[in-house]
Each structure stands twice: as C-alpha cells, then as structure tokens.
Amino acid sequence: MPARTGQQYVDALNQAQNNVWVNGEKVEKVSEHPAFRNIVQSMRHLYDLQYEKSEKMLYTSPSTGDLVGLSFIAPKSKEDLRRRREMIYEWASFSGGMMGRSPDYLNTSVMSFGTAASFFAQDNPMFGENVRNYYEYCRENDLSLTHTLIHPQANRSKNQSNQKDPYLSARIVEKNADGILVRGARLLATLGGVTDEVIVFPSTLNKATGEDDPYALAFAIPNNTPGLKFICREPFDYGKSHWDHPMGSRFDESDAIMVFDDVLVPWDRVFIAGNHDLCNRTYFETNAVMHMTHQVVTKNMAKTEFVLGIVLSIIDAINISQFQHVKEKATEVMLTLEIMKALLHQSEANAKIDQYGNMTPDFAPLNTARNWYPKVYQRLTEIIRILGSSGLMAIPTEADFASLEIGDLMRKYNQGAAIDGYDRVQLYRLAWDVSMSAFGTRQMLYEYYFFGDPVRMASAYYDWYNKEPYKVKIQNFLKRTDA
C-alpha cells in the first residue's frame, strides 16, 4: 500500500488497542486520552506532511511501484542521501527538532538491517530472510515504530544474568516450535504507546558476554501482542493550550517501560535469539549506526535552528543586541549550527558504497557530531535562560490576557521594545517550554543520553579514532635533523 495518511495512522492505532498504562490506569483509547491525544495529532500531521510535500518526502517503492516514505530508501547515490536528508529535515522542522523519535529515525535503522540480511543469516539463514521481509513490510505499510535497547537499571555492577531476579530484564524463557517466549522488562520505549510495532534490539554501546546470551535478542512484534504492556511515565502534556505550553502540548513523545509477560515472538519475527556476539556487532557491521546518526544530526540541525530563532527573537523583543555578551552568546548558537551543518554535509560528501550496496555516510563527522551535541545542547538551553533572565519567570497565562479586568494590564506591563505584551509573553512561554519546563528539561536529559552515557561514548570514540598518523607525525618531527 502507499504511504499512509494521518487518518490511516490514527485509525490503525485505535484498531490495535495497544496495552498502554499511564498514572496507574489502562488507557482505553490512546488517540483520545489526555496524555496522548496531542502527540497523536502531531504524528498525524507528520504523515499528512508526506503528501503535502510528496515530491520531497515520497519515492517509488522498488517492489510495488507505490509511493512510499523516503525515509525508508536504501540510498544508492549521494543524491539519495541528500534527498533523504531533506525529507528528514521537513519532519524535524515541524517539531523544531523536539521529536527525537519521529518515525524516520527507526525507518533508517530497519532499512540498514533489511539490506544487511546476510549479517543476521550468520546465525540462522531464516533470520536473514526475516529481517529482509520485515524491512519491506514496514516500508510498504508505512509503519510507525518504537524500540527498546536498555535493561532496567537495578544493580549496574552486575550483568543481567547475575541480578537477583534473572527475569528482571527481558530474556528468552524458552524456544519452542512457534517461536521464542520472552519474559521481563526493557527500557525506554519512546513513543511506545502511540506506534504500531516495537523493535527489540541490543544496545548500541553496552557489550554483552556469553553469560548474557538469554538476553541477547533482536525481534519485532506488533504493540498489541498478548502479554506486552507499555507503562508510561507521567505525561508532560498537562492539558494546557498551545499558547501556554507550546511544546509540551504538542510534542510530548512519552517514554515507557516495556513489560514482556511471557510474550510469544513468532519465528518469522526473530532476527537474533541468544547470540551475544552478533548483538555486540549488529549496529556497526550492518552500518545501521551510520544511517541512524545521519538522521539524528539532521534532526539536531533543525533543533539548533529552532533554538537560534528563539534566541534572536528574545534579543529583538527586548532590544539587547547592542551588548557584546549578548552577541557572544548568540554567536555560540550560530557556531553550533554551522558546525553541525558542516559535519552533516561532510558525511555526505565522503559517503561510499558499503558491502551491502548502500551509499553510506562517512561515520567520522557523524560520530563527532553525536559525541559533541549532547553536551553542547545543555549550553544552548542555558543561553536561552540567561538571555530570557527573569522574564522567563514572569510569564502570565493566556487566561490572564483574556481577562476583562487585568488583560490590558498584562499587555501594558509585559511589553517589549518593539513587541506588545501578548506577543512577548507568548515568545517567552515558548522559550520557557524549551529550556525550563518539564518538557524542556526532559529534552536536555534526552539529548545528553541520546546514544548512551557520554563518558562511555567518549571512551568508545577514543578507541575507534585512528590515532597512529598523529603519533607518527610527532615521531618524524623529533627525528628531524634540519637546523
């Protein structure tokens, strides 16, 4: 079938009746529940946007001839990478880069796995066929996916097999004629309650050992599979208007603990079953991490543009551009944006065809960006707070401006240099929701740990980096005998 419309996405979500819990209660209809209805509408807009900008966001399926989502494309040229990046940018710009798990993130991952079927076939030829079929199934049905990589925190000094409860983390209970039986929990399924299916995959960073084989899993199942529960955190959509909470009322993706209560995963949905070695190698040897990071850096470019727009709007609103420290802080955001652009475009310029026939971005600039941005984003939001200063605390609500008694006072006493009180407060409420609210602080934490613990990420970067040429350069200099 062709790419879905927003209404088709909503209809499928309602029909699925996923087992979603929030605030201790089971959700009867996700699309209408206060905790989820607005993010469902945002997802709906993403799918509709594909048709509004079809020339940028759709391409012809190689198997059916239908128009399908461009984020699923297996790129064969640098032009394909550029087209995919522009498609990703359209979706990211819709949310100001604040939807970290919009569907394109996992679409690039599924493409990488599906085209690297030979990797999964090393364990069992059936698994290679399964992952190839799943990629095509997702592409042709335009599925929305969540995923879970992380084990429950519990005792971090021990691996999963040595926890007090060996079924704390999701693991294989048994293998039978029908598939594998899975029991335990996984974290942290973002968008879990409002997607079609979940992909359970190994960590991109944490390495497993032979003891962890029962926990070494890769599979995909519908979110309404019997025994599967999504237990969502407290929502940051408080039922406020878009004016009062412009980000939280639209883009709270929700994060869920996934509980597998003896969930049967059919064999045709299994990609890895008890092989820690394959799990450790999955993301890099399929090149999925390169394609996923290409999506993430594009999203972060759009996010930085959004933050820069807020910063510049605050500067204009209260006329502080004449101060050098203000220009310096705005310049920090500008430099971040230009560095992210440069790294992204370098990854495309240096792209090469990989062993699976895909045009794959150069990982060096992408890996640099994914290590750098989680830390620098904390600074970007700090700059918003510094420039907004006390104005980010003095933010009346929309109801205050609508009041017949105090509305005029609000307009008068909240005015800016070249902006009336209503518009200035609306801008500052956006700045607050990006940098100070529950939604905004979750964004900061989310970015900080997007690919994993930054310390481990830095260590992995150090180990991966080709250090020899620079050491040789110094050795050669020390050996010189010129005067």
PyMOL commands that set and color helices and strands:
alter all, ss='L'
color gray80, all
select helices_A, chain A and resi 6-16+30-32+37-52+54-57+70-72+78-94+104-115+117-120+125-141+160-162+192-194+210-215+248-251+267-269+276-285+288-318+324-349+363-392+398-402+407-413+421-435+438-448+454-464+468-479
alter helices_A, ss='H'
color red, helices_A
select strands_A, chain A and resi 20-22+25-26+58-60+67-69+145-148+171-175+179-190+197-200+217-222+228-232+255-266+270-273+352-353+359-360
alter strands_A, ss='S'
color yellow, strands_A
deselect
rebuild
show_as cartoon
